[in-house]
Amino acid sequence: MNDNMQWLLYSDIRIKDGPDKGALYGWKDLSSGSFPFIYSEITGYAITFFSWIASEFGNAVALRAAKDSSDWIAKNMRSYLVVAKPPGSLNQPNDLSDVYYSFDNGMIIIGLLNLHKITNDIGILKLADKMTQALIERFFDGEKVIARLDNSFKPIMKEDADDIVKWSTISGPYHCKLSIGMLEMSRLINNPRYTQVSNSICEYALKAQGSKGQFITNPGSDIVYLHPHLYACEGLVYSGLKQSNEEQYNAGLKGLKWAVDQLVSRNVDGLFRNTRKGSAEQSDCTAQLLRLLVLCRLSLTHFFTDSKLNNIIDKLHSRLLEFYIPTGEGQGAMRYQLTLDTACSWCSMFSTQALNLWKKRKAGLWIDYFV
């Protein structure tokens, strides 16, 4: 856990000077030492991560890193939204340079709000409010949020209605994770409109949940991707807790139960990319489930005995540690997949908090936060 934090703070995965100061790369290719594009979504996650490190451990370097990342976001905004991969000194123009994703911008809003919580910087709150207004104006269609827009803020639709499309390019239940930012913004500035939008996208997610608890990530297929499935669980659990909405909360728990059932049915200790046979395990999915099981442990006793749930949690923890890179170029980071030679930034962020929660649970400490 400590090595994950050190790698994210001090390695070259985080840009510490120059015009792109504050931005983060998605991962590092360990065989070549090269990086892919800078990702706005991952930089949004980084604001949340570094803000949490600053708050949880009193780390002044992390607070500076969070501010640097928020400055990069502000600098790269266009009409208060950020494209997926902004072109810049270290980013060449690419196919996502002019594409806006609602999910990415939602994660940035959450990051800004988490930074505001520990700094009380009214400028950051105002920026998050402007982003939230822009997100609703551009993406919300009255029921759900549109997944992506082009540089003229027009929806980008799939080319063939008969094809199964990538989950991140269409409206889906995973978008209810945006409720974390919407509900917090609504509370901070007393704007009920944000709560209304949050509830609408959560209701849309509820309609996309199968009878066994799985969320439909790829319409037209029975394949479920675990990464967005767990985003949906997280959003519904959060919204359900914040608003005392039992339907939303229980739907999130049912989704977690389904994810655990996938482990049991396959007799594996870590989560995989999707429900296809032979799908690779991913550290982000394993960390997501571990984190949510620890946070929701007391509410999951309806589905599992204490001993069974604790056993699953400990197995997930042990499996997650196998993704750790102990030496070499990516020392201190987490791999995305065991078979890929990459050190992943967001996987390391997710893992750090999951490992910290696991440690607190082992120490018998009460966990009363959900960030």
C-alpha positions in Angstrom: 0.0 0.0 0.0 2.8 2.4 0.9 4.7 1.5 -2.2 1.6 2.2 -4.3 1.3 5.7 -2.8 5.0 6.4 -3.4 4.9 5.3 -7.0 1.9 7.5 -7.8 3.4 10.5 -6.0 7.0 10.3 -7.1 7.4 8.2 -10.2 7.1 9.6 -13.8 3.5 8.3 -14.1 2.7 11.8 -12.6 3.9 14.8 -14.6 5.6 17.1 -12.1 6.7 20.0 -14.3 6.2 21.6 -17.7 2.9 22.6 -19.4 1.2 19.3 -18.5 2.2 19.5 -14.8 -0.4 17.7 -12.7 -1.6 15.3 -15.4 -1.3 11.5 -15.1 -0.7 8.8 -17.6 -3.0 5.8 -17.7 -0.1 3.3 -17.4 3.5 2.7 -18.2 4.7 0.1 -20.6 7.4 -1.7 -18.7 9.1 -3.3 -21.7 9.7 0.0 -23.5 9.4 2.5 -20.7 6.9 4.4 -22.7 3.6 5.9 -21.7 0.2 6.1 -23.5 -1.8 9.3 -23.7 -2.6 11.5 -20.7 -6.1 10.7 -19.6 -8.5 13.3 -18.2 -10.6 10.7 -16.4 -7.5 9.3 -14.6 -6.3 12.8 -13.7 -9.8 13.3 -12.2 -9.3 10.1 -10.2 -5.9 11.4 -9.1 -7.5 14.5 -7.6 -9.7 12.2 -5.4 -6.8 9.9 -4.6 -4.3 12.6 -3.7 -6.9 14.4 -1.7 -7.6 11.2 0.2 -3.9 10.6 0.9 -3.5 14.1 2.2 -6.5 13.8 4.5 -5.9 10.2 5.6 -2.2 10.4 6.2 -1.5 14.2 6.5 0.7 14.1 3.4 1.5 17.6 2.2 3.1 16.3 -1.0 -0.2 14.6 -1.9 -2.1 17.8 -1.3 0.2 19.7 -3.7 -0.3 16.9 -6.2 -4.1 17.1 -5.9 -3.9 20.9 -6.5 -1.6 20.4 -9.5 -4.0 17.9 -11.0 -7.0 20.2 -10.5 -5.0 23.1 -12.1 -4.3 20.9 -15.2 -8.0 20.1 -15.4 -9.0 23.8 -15.2 -6.4 24.7 -17.9 -7.8 22.1 -20.3 -11.5 22.9 -20.0 -13.5 23.9 -23.0 -16.9 25.3 -22.0 -16.4 23.8 -18.6 -15.9 20.2 -19.9 -12.7 18.2 -20.7 -12.1 15.9 -23.6 -11.0 12.4 -23.0 -7.4 12.9 -24.1 -6.5 16.6 -24.5 -3.7 17.2 -27.1 -0.8 19.0 -25.6 3.0 19.0 -25.3 3.0 15.3 -24.4 -0.2 14.3 -26.1 -0.4 14.2 -29.8 -3.8 14.8 -31.5 -5.7 11.5 -31.5 -9.1 10.1 -32.1 -10.3 11.2 -28.6 -8.9 14.7 -28.7 -12.3 16.1 -29.6 -14.6 13.6 -27.7 -16.2 14.4 -24.4 -17.3 11.6 -22.1 -19.9 12.2 -19.5 -18.4 9.6 -17.2 -14.9 11.1 -17.4 -16.3 14.6 -16.5 -18.3 13.2 -13.7 -15.2 11.6 -12.2 -13.4 15.0 -12.5 -16.3 16.7 -10.6 -16.0 14.2 -7.8 -12.3 14.8 -7.6 -12.8 18.6 -7.4 -15.3 18.2 -4.6 -13.0 15.9 -2.7 -10.3 18.6 -2.9 -12.7 21.3 -1.9 -13.6 19.2 1.2 -10.0 19.5 2.6 -9.1 23.0 1.3 -12.4 24.9 1.6 -11.4 26.6 -1.6 -14.5 28.3 -2.9 -13.0 28.7 -6.4 -12.8 24.9 -6.7 -16.4 24.5 -5.6 -17.5 27.1 -8.2 -15.6 25.3 -10.9 -17.2 22.0 -9.9 -20.6 23.7 -10.0 -19.9 25.1 -13.5 -18.8 21.6 -14.6 -22.0 20.0 -13.2 -24.2 22.6 -14.9 -22.4 21.9 -18.2 -22.6 18.2 -17.8 -26.3 18.3 -17.3 -26.9 20.8 -20.1 -24.9 18.8 -22.6 -25.3 15.2 -21.7 -28.6 14.7 -19.7 -31.6 13.9 -22.0 -34.2 13.9 -19.2 -33.8 10.3 -18.3 -30.2 9.3 -18.6 -26.8 10.8 -19.5 -25.5 10.4 -23.1 -22.1 8.7 -23.0 -20.1 10.9 -25.4 -20.3 14.0 -27.5 -18.2 15.3 -30.4 -16.4 18.7 -30.5 -19.7 20.4 -31.4 -21.4 18.8 -28.4 -23.5 16.5 -30.6 -24.0 12.8 -29.5 -21.8 10.2 -31.1 -23.9 7.3 -32.0 -22.9 3.7 -32.7 -22.6 3.0 -36.4 -24.5 -0.3 -36.6 -27.5 -0.9 -34.3 -27.0 -4.6 -34.6 -23.5 -4.7 -33.3 -22.5 -5.1 -29.6 -20.8 -1.9 -28.7 -18.2 -1.1 -26.1 -19.9 -0.3 -22.7 -18.1 3.0 -22.3 -19.5 4.4 -25.5 -23.2 4.1 -24.6 -25.5 5.1 -21.8 -25.5 2.5 -19.1 -26.0 1.7 -15.4 -22.3 2.6 -14.7 -23.3 6.3 -15.1 -25.1 6.2 -11.7 -21.6 6.6 -10.2 -22.0 10.2 -11.2 -24.5 10.5 -8.3 -21.5 10.8 -5.9 -20.8 14.2 -7.4 -24.4 15.2 -8.1 -25.6 14.6 -4.6 -22.6 16.3 -3.0 -23.0 19.3 -5.2 -26.7 19.5 -4.4 -26.0 19.5 -0.7 -23.2 22.0 -0.9 -25.1 24.6 -2.9 -28.6 23.6 -2.1 -29.6 22.9 -5.7 -32.4 20.2 -5.8 -32.0 20.0 -9.6 -28.7 18.0 -9.1 -30.5 15.5 -6.8 -33.3 15.1 -9.4 -30.8 14.3 -12.1 -28.9 11.9 -9.8 -32.1 10.0 -9.0 -33.0 9.8 -12.7 -29.7 8.2 -13.7 -30.0 5.8 -10.7 -33.5 4.8 -11.8 -32.2 4.2 -15.3 -29.6 1.9 -13.7 -32.2 0.0 -11.8 -34.0 -0.8 -15.1 -30.8 -2.3 -16.4 -30.3 -4.8 -13.6 -31.0 -8.4 -14.3 -32.9 -10.8 -12.0 -29.7 -12.2 -10.5 -28.2 -8.8 -9.8 -26.1 -8.3 -12.9 -26.1 -4.9 -14.6 -26.5 -4.9 -18.4 -23.2 -3.4 -19.6 -23.5 -4.5 -23.3 -27.1 -4.5 -24.6 -27.7 -7.2 -27.1 -25.3 -9.6 -25.3 -25.3 -11.7 -22.1 -21.7 -10.6 -21.5 -21.2 -8.5 -18.4 -18.1 -6.4 -17.8 -17.2 -6.4 -14.2 -15.5 -2.9 -14.1 -18.7 -1.0 -15.1 -20.9 -3.4 -13.2 -19.1 -2.4 -10.0 -19.3 1.3 -10.9 -23.1 0.8 -10.9 -23.0 -1.0 -7.6 -21.0 1.8 -6.1 -23.3 4.6 -7.4 -26.4 2.9 -6.1 -25.0 2.0 -2.7 -23.8 5.6 -2.3 -27.1 7.2 -3.4 -29.1 4.7 -1.4 -27.1 5.6 1.7 -27.2 9.3 1.2 -30.9 9.4 0.6 -32.1 6.5 2.7 -33.4 4.9 -0.5 -33.7 1.2 0.2 -34.4 0.3 -3.4 -31.2 1.8 -4.7 -29.1 0.5 -1.8 -30.5 -3.0 -2.0 -29.9 -3.1 -5.8 -26.3 -2.1 -5.2 -25.9 -4.9 -2.6 -27.6 -7.4 -5.0 -25.0 -6.4 -7.6 -22.2 -7.1 -5.2 -23.7 -10.5 -4.3 -23.8 -11.3 -8.0 -20.1 -10.4 -8.4 -19.2 -12.6 -5.5 -21.2 -15.4 -7.1 -18.9 -15.2 -10.1 -15.9 -15.9 -7.9 -17.6 -18.9 -6.4 -18.9 -20.3 -9.6 -15.5 -20.1 -11.3 -13.6 -21.1 -8.1 -11.2 -18.2 -8.4 -10.0 -15.6 -6.0 -9.9 -12.5 -8.2 -12.3 -10.8 -10.6 -12.0 -11.0 -14.3 -12.6 -8.5 -17.1 -16.0 -10.0 -18.2 -18.1 -13.1 -18.0 -16.7 -14.7 -21.2 -15.0 -18.0 -20.6 -11.2 -17.4 -20.3 -11.5 -13.7 -19.6 -8.4 -12.3 -17.9 -8.3 -11.1 -14.3 -7.9 -7.4 -13.7 -6.6 -5.7 -10.6 -9.0 -2.8 -10.9 -12.0 -5.1 -10.7 -10.6 -7.1 -7.8 -9.8 -3.9 -5.9 -13.2 -2.5 -6.6 -15.0 -5.5 -5.2 -12.6 -5.8 -2.2 -13.2 -2.2 -1.3 -17.0 -2.4 -1.6 -17.2 -5.7 0.3 -15.3 -4.2 3.3 -17.4 -1.0 3.2 -20.8 -2.9 2.9 -19.8 -6.0 5.0 -22.5 -5.5 7.7 -25.2 -5.1 5.1 -24.2 -8.2 3.2 -24.9 -10.6 6.0 -28.3 -11.1 4.4 -26.5 -13.0 1.6 -23.5 -14.5 3.4 -22.5 -15.8 6.7 -19.7 -13.7 8.5 -17.2 -16.5 8.0 -17.9 -16.9 4.3 -17.8 -13.2 3.6 -14.6 -12.8 5.6 -13.0 -15.7 3.7 -13.9 -14.1 0.4 -12.6 -10.7 1.5 -9.3 -12.3 2.5 -8.9 -14.2 -0.7 -9.5 -11.1 -2.8 -6.9 -9.3 -0.7 -4.3 -12.1 -1.3 -5.1 -12.2 -5.0 -4.8 -8.4 -5.3 -1.2 -8.6 -3.9 -0.2 -10.8 -6.8 -0.6 -7.8 -9.1 2.1 -5.9 -7.2 5.3 -5.1 -9.0 8.2 -5.4 -6.5 11.2 -4.5 -8.6 12.2 -2.8 -11.9 10.6 0.0 -13.9 7.2 -0.1 -12.3 8.4 -0.9 -8.7 5.6 -0.1 -6.3 2.8 -0.1 -8.8 0.0 -2.6 -9.7 -0.3 -4.4 -13.0 -3.5 -4.1 -14.9 -3.5 -7.8 -15.8 -1.0 -10.4 -14.7 -0.1 -11.2 -18.3 0.5 -7.6 -19.4 3.8 -5.9 -18.7 2.2 -2.6 -17.6 2.1 -0.6 -14.4 -1.3 0.9 -14.1 -2.1 4.2 -12.4 -5.8 3.9 -11.7 -5.3 0.2 -10.6 -2.7 1.4 -8.1 -5.2 4.1 -6.9 -8.0 1.6 -6.4 -5.7 -0.9 -4.8 -4.3 1.6 -2.3 -7.6 2.4 -0.8 -8.8 -1.2 -0.9 -5.7 -2.4 0.9 -6.1 0.4 3.5 -9.7 -0.6 4.2 -8.7 -4.3 4.5 -6.0 -3.3 7.0 -8.5 -1.3 9.1 -10.9 -4.2 9.0 -8.2 -6.5 10.3 -7.4 -4.1 13.1 -11.1 -4.0 14.1 -11.4 -0.3 13.3 -14.9 1.0 12.4 -15.1 2.3 8.8 -17.5 5.1 8.4 -16.5 6.8 5.2 -17.3 6.3 1.5 -15.3 8.4 -0.8 
